[in-house]
């Protein structure tokens, strides 16, 4: 059974998709979100397996929601859009699933079938990598980790103090200490700092080498956390833990990195 969350700023569109999904017994609609911020809260509380995500929403677009959601526990994504044929080529080129409004029943069935297959952990990781690459291409913010460091790091420092994030014609310097956590998929990573998310191209291994180990702790093959942001830890199954960062965000500590618990416990 796939638990699905419908995200669309139009009430009629949400209701229409919910009615259509009643014809698929393998899908249970666990909730609806009327905007991007609400979607983030519902993903955190409802833990859906599948997200039907409207692209064009006021305030926070579907792409901005996607960027904020990135991580190893991100649900499968099916974009719902009214984009024209030219824009849809971007989805197809990146092998991302989408439904064009008005929604066709046959295409809906295909999207659900793909979502069922992507429940496999390995396929989910591949899909997340495609999504992050897509964000970079869509926004024109392709930036490497080394490039972000080159403009911000002074010489003679043991560890970098800032990342230089280019956004259009501006360059914003992000303090390393302000980073809450970093998650990655494939060759892309999302740096989460003070409510903003920045997508960079680079590897977690390289980033781990650059970050101060007294502050940053590897907790998963695709996640590093700022231990100063960890407010609580609760055991999960098979020796895993869930780490609470702030009021809403949880990051999983996998069994492989259980040896790092002591470093994290110093902060609790």
Secondary structure, 3 states (H helix, E strand, C coil): CEEEEEECCCHHHHHHHHHHHCCCCCEEEEEEECCHHHHHHHHHHHCCCEEEEECCCCCCCHHHHHHHHCCCCCCEEEEEECCCHHHHHHHHHCCCCEEECCCCHHHHHHHHHHHHHCCCHHHHHHHHHHHHHHHHHHHCCCCEHHHHHHCCCCCCCCCCCEEEEEECCEEEEEEHHHEEEEEEECCEEEEEECCEEEEEECCHHHHHHHCCCCCEEEEECCEEEEHHHEEEEEECCCCCEEEEECCCEEEEECHHHHHHHHHHHCCC
